[in-house]
Amino acid sequence: MAKRVSGNEKPYRPVDEALVRSVLRGSDSEETTSVSDNTAAASVRDSTLSEPITLDPQQSPPIQPEPVIEKLSREKRVLLTKSEEREIERFVSRLAEELETPLKLSHVLRSCMTILRHARTEIITQASHSEKLERPPNGDPVALAEFEYKLAQITVRSLILRVEGELKP
């Protein structure tokens, strides 16, 4: 679980927010100004992303990150088995090794959220054409695994349809 910062301690921020905004804005000036929380909240754009995602980097330009003005303050939890935890941590470590950069599970999960936001229309459409699902109780791990597998199938089919649609001449 993430470590919380005490009230009198400044949170760790490896990159200054004003610097990020100026780089993403493409400003020529060296001078940056900080934005107050009230101004930032008022100017937060809709989190929808307009750039499409494709699985083939040669076919389309890379996704451009949107400037994050809103502070990341909401926490979501997920329960894993010990083997799932080991497997995902190994995967993140291997990915970090291949990318030659420090990487945490949260970075990977946020990238997955970006993919889901890009393909949400296709996912909802695919879900409307799929069999109706009934969520099983938490105490039935086999039924939960089957339920989650069906959700994954809907998501993957949606991503494939999205990519195929983008690659058509």
N, C-alpha and C positions, 0 to 999 in steps of 0.2 A: 504494500500500500504506500502511497505517496507520503513523504514526510511533510508535515505541516510546519509553516513558519510561525514563530511566536509573534505577537502583536508589535513588539518593539524591534524586531529583527527585519532587515530589508530582505525581500525574497531574492533568490539567485536568478539573475537574468543575464545570460551569456552575451546577448546582443541588445543594445539599447533600442527601445521601441522607436524613438525618433529617427535613428539611423536606418532601421528597416523601412520605415515609411518613406524616407528620402530616396533610398535605393530603388524601392519599388515604383515610386513616383517618377524616377528618372530626372530628378531635379539637378540642374547644373550648379546651383549654389551650394557652398560648403556649409552654410548656416542652416541649422534645423531648430525647430521649436517644438516644445513638448505640448501635448494636447491634454487638457484636463479630462477627468473621468466623465464629467457632464457633457462636454463637447464630443468626446469619443462615442458615448452612448447615443447621442443624437445623430451622429454621422455614420453609424454602422450600416453598411450595405447589407442587402439580402445575401444570405450565405449560399445562394444558388450559384453554381459555376456554369459558365456559358461555353467553355471550351470542351469539345468531346474527348473522350478517352478512347484510344485504340490500343490494341495489343502489339501492333507493328510500328516501331518508332520511325521507320522510313516513310510511312504512309501519311503521317500528319505531324504538325508541329507539337512540341512537348506542351504539357499542361503548364500554364502560367499560374503560380500561386497568387492568391488574392491577399492584399495586405490585411493582416489581422489587427483590427482595432479593438475589438472586444476581448477582454481578459479571459483566459481559459480558467474558469472557476468551477465548473460542474464536473463531478466525478461519477463515473459509472462503473459498476462492479460486475464481474463475471466469475462464476465458480468453475474450477478446473479440477480434474483428477491429477494425482501426482505425475502420472505418465504423460498426460497432456501438457502439464506445466514444463516437464523436462523437454518434451518434444518441441514446444514452441520456443523455449529459451535457447535450445540448440539451433533452431532455425534462425532466430534473431542473431545469435552469435555468428553463424555461418554467413548470413547476409552482411553483417557488419564487416566481417573479414573480407568478403568479396568487394564490398564498396570502399574498403579501407578507411572507415570512419566509425567513431563511436555511435552505437545505435541502441535504442531501448525498445521494448515491446510497445510502449505508447506511441513511438514514431510510426511503427508498422501499422498499428491499429488506426491511427489518424489517417494514414495513406489509404487504408481500406475504406474509411469513412468518405474520403474524397471520391473514390471510385463509386461508392453507393450513391452519393449525391449526384454524380454525373449521370448515372444510369437509372435514377429513380423512376422516371416515366416508363422505361422499358420493363423494369422490375414489376411495377404495379400492373402494367398491361399483361405481362406474362402471368402474374398471380391471378388476374381476373379470368384467364383462360385455363387455369389449372384446377385440379380437384380441390374442393374445400378441405381445409385442414382443421383438425381439432387438437388443441394443445393438451398434451397429457399431463398428469400430475407430476410434481417434482420428485416424488418418491419412486417413480418408475424409470430408471435410467435407460433401459432398452427402448422404451417407447419415446423417451425424450431424444435419444440418438437418432431414431428413425424420423421423428418430426423435424429435427434440425437438418438432417440429410435432405429431406424433401425441400426445405427452405433453401438449402444450398443449391439444389438442382434448379430451382426457379431462378435464383440469382445468376448462376452460370449460364443458363439458357438465354437469359436477358442480355448478358454481356456479349455472348456470341452473336445474337441477333443485332445488337448495336454495332459491333465491329463489322459484321457482314454488310450492314446497311451503309456504313461509312466507306467501305471499300468498293462498292458498286460504282461503275463508271457513269 
